[in-house]
């Protein structure tokens, strides 16, 4: 709804939970915003494909995918997050 507010919220979540990165995608697989730790600001790690989103979600509602980046491996966890 409010892209600026969502971006601000995601930066806070990323810092508070000490996460290297947080990405937020819409239901149509469009990336809405992301926040990166300073050590990742020069890394390119792409976006999650629509195909990855369309795979069945386990009963727990959370799953992970991995991606190789120049400095190593990047593990992305996919889950639904409430935000109003």
C-alpha positions, 0 to 999 in steps of 0.5 A: 500500500505504502512503498516507503513505509514498507521499505522502512519496516523491512529495514527495521526488521532486517536490523532487529533480527540481524539478518543479512538480507530481507526481500519482500515480494507481492503475490504475483512474484514482483519484488517490492522492496529489499534491505541488505546488510552493508557487507552485501551491498556490492553483491548481486544475488538476483530475484526469486523466480516466479517458478520458485514461488509457485512450488508447493509450500510445506505444511510449516509454511516455510521453505528455503532455496539456495543460490551461488553468488560470487562470494559463496552461497546465499540461502533464501527462506520463503515464508508469508509475512503479515503486513497491513 
